[in-house]
Amino acid sequence: MKAPGPIDKDVAAAVEASKLAAAKAPALTAAPAASKAAPAAKTAAAKPAAAPAKKLAAAPSTHQAGEKLYKSACVACHSTGVANAPKLGDKAAWAPRLAEGEEQIMEIAFKGKGAMPPRGASSADDATLKAAVEYMLSTVQ
């Protein structure tokens, strides 16, 4: 995969800050989630507990390539909100786009709109680009 293009000092600093925040976030959120999940596992029946586990197990592999693309190309704008790019995880910023539907969001990702270049200025294949969009959407749904 090729880099999306030259990166200035401000964007490089934003990318680095985002990487540091992402590295710290799972460690901060993993322990509380695990402690809350334990009581639920004791009270839930065996069948209902198995179904969500399959869904959760599929999510990381589905978005793994998308997350990688996000962290290499999309993060430059979507971590800082440059040119009105909705920030990753910001439900309010994504709400108007979600109202238009996922198909419209995919079209913008592939064709570009306003300051966003087609394909986010990446050379990713269609499946990886779609996975990146799905990864970003998964953080606000």
N, C-alpha and C positions, 0 to 999 in steps of 0.2 A: 504494500500500500504506500502510495506517495504522500508526502506532506502536502497540506492544502495550499501552501505558499509561504511567502516571507511573513515573519511575525515580528512586530515591533516590541520595544521594551515593555510597554504597558500591557499588551496582550500576553506576553511571556510571563509577566508577573502575575497576571490574573490566572493563567493556566496553572502556574506553580502553586498559588494560593488554593485553587480548587482541588488540586491533587492532595495537598496537605489536609484540607478539610475532609475530603473523601476518605483519606487514610485514617483519620481520627474518628469519624462518625460511626463506623460499624462497631468499634470497640466501646463507644459510649452507649450505643443502643442495644447491643447484643445481650448484655446481662439482664436488663429489665424485661426484655421480651421473653427470655428463657424462664425467668421466675414467674411471669404471668402465665406462661403456657403450661407449666407443670400442673397447677391445680385443675386446669381445664382438661388435661389428658386423663386425670383420675376420674372425673365425673362423666366424661363422654363415653358413649358406647363404642365398641371396636370398629364397626363399619363406618360411621360418620368420621371418625378420626383418620381412617385410611384414605378417604376420598380427598380431603384437603391436602394431605401429605403429597399425593401424586401431583396435584396442581402446583404446589409450592416447589416441588422438585423440578418440574418442567420449566418454570419461570426463569431460573438462573441460566439454564442452558440455552433457552430461546433467546434471551437478551445478552448473552455473553459477548457475542460478536458485535452487537449493537452498542453495548457499554464500552467496548474497546474503541470503536469508531468515535463514540461521543467523547471519550477522554482524549483522543488524538486530534479531532478536528472540530467537533461541535462545541466543545467546552470553551473555546476562545470567546464566543459570543453568548452562549446560553448559560454561562456561569456568572457573567457580569451584567447581562441585560443590554449589551451594546446594540445600538440601532433598533431598540424596542424588541429585541429577541426575548421571548419569555424565558425566565430563569428556570433551571431544572428544579422541580419540586414546588414551584410557586403556583398554587391552584388558581389564585385570582388572575394572574397573568395569562394562564392557559385557558381560562374559562371561555373567553370569546372564540377562541379557535376550536375548542371542544364542542361548542354550540354549533359550529359549522359542520362538524362531523370528521371522523378519522380519515375518510377518503379525501376530503379537502386538505387536511393537514399533510397527507402523503403527497398530494399533488404539489403543494408548496415546496415540500422537501425535494422533490424530483425536479421541478421546473424553476424554482426560485420565486421570490416576490419581494419587491422593494429592495432593501439592502442585502437580503439573503440571496447569494448566488445559487444557480442550479446545483443540486446535489450537495449543497453546503460547501462548495469548492473542493470536494473530495473526489477521489477516483475510485471510491468503493463500488462494489457490484450492487445490483438492485436489492438482493436479499439482505445484504449487510446494512445498506442504507435504511431499508424498511425496519430492520431490527433495531437500529439506532433510534428511529422515530418511536417505535413501540417501547423501547427502554425509557425514553423521556416521558412518554405518556403514562407509563406505569407508575411514575413517581407522583402523579397528580390525580390518579383515579382511586 
